[in-house]
């Protein structure tokens, strides 16, 4: 697996993120983003489905409420602890 780094608050094409995840796990992810108006769209969750037995990835459509509306998303800053 290749290391891929995303910087805080930088914009990335959603297709690029989708293809990196698909390349690394060999299955299509479902990507959720925040939808707060007036803000840049941020990555919220990435869904990758597994079988009921929990032993392999499977392709499965996930119904999501927070769909992306922009071709680019921003990675939110990582909090300092």
Legacy VTK file of the C-alpha trace (Angstrom):
# vtk DataFile Version 3.0
C-alpha trace
ASCII
DATASET POLYDATA
POINTS 81 float
0.000 0.000 0.000
1.351 3.413 -0.979
1.364 6.278 1.488
-0.787 9.212 0.418
-0.770 12.433 2.405
-3.433 15.125 2.337
-2.681 18.515 3.881
-4.980 20.401 6.203
-7.432 22.722 4.442
-6.048 21.981 0.968
-8.512 21.319 -1.880
-8.485 17.992 -3.713
-10.526 16.737 -6.658
-13.109 14.268 -5.372
-12.403 11.919 -8.294
-8.754 11.779 -7.226
-9.650 10.750 -3.664
-12.173 8.175 -4.934
-9.629 6.578 -7.289
-6.874 6.448 -4.655
-9.165 4.601 -2.238
-10.436 2.265 -4.961
-6.860 1.545 -6.118
-5.681 0.715 -2.604
-8.564 -1.506 -1.436
-9.841 -2.703 -4.855
-13.436 -1.748 -4.040
-15.487 1.377 -4.649
-15.950 3.622 -1.621
-18.927 5.830 -0.917
-17.761 9.298 0.081
-19.738 11.655 2.321
-19.065 15.363 2.665
-20.498 18.070 4.867
-23.117 20.261 3.255
-23.110 23.379 5.405
-23.904 26.306 3.152
-21.353 29.080 2.895
-18.432 26.770 3.705
-16.087 24.775 1.571
-17.177 21.181 1.302
-15.184 18.946 3.671
-14.598 15.222 3.791
-16.958 13.718 6.366
-16.880 9.902 6.017
-15.656 7.176 3.690
-17.710 3.964 3.542
-16.272 0.651 2.353
-18.613 -2.309 2.766
-17.690 -5.743 4.078
-19.517 -9.058 3.889
-21.903 -10.135 6.671
-19.231 -12.559 7.825
-16.781 -9.653 8.097
-14.086 -11.462 6.156
-13.966 -9.584 2.821
-14.784 -6.292 1.134
-17.827 -6.168 -1.136
-19.195 -3.648 -3.633
-22.462 -2.326 -2.254
-24.368 0.919 -2.713
-24.650 2.945 0.484
-27.553 5.343 0.920
-26.196 8.580 2.336
-27.709 11.887 3.400
-24.591 14.067 3.126
-23.778 13.800 -0.549
-21.041 15.826 -2.164
-22.096 18.794 -4.265
-18.708 20.020 -5.409
-16.003 18.437 -7.600
-13.444 19.447 -4.954
-13.381 18.835 -1.242
-11.227 20.133 1.606
-9.657 18.015 4.322
-10.520 19.648 7.648
-7.596 20.557 9.895
-6.361 17.967 12.320
-6.795 19.264 15.881
-3.690 19.797 17.986
-3.781 17.902 21.255
LINES 1 82
81 0 1 2 3 4 5 6 7 8 9 10 11 12 13 14 15 16 17 18 19 20 21 22 23 24 25 26 27 28 29 30 31 32 33 34 35 36 37 38 39 40 41 42 43 44 45 46 47 48 49 50 51 52 53 54 55 56 57 58 59 60 61 62 63 64 65 66 67 68 69 70 71 72 73 74 75 76 77 78 79 80
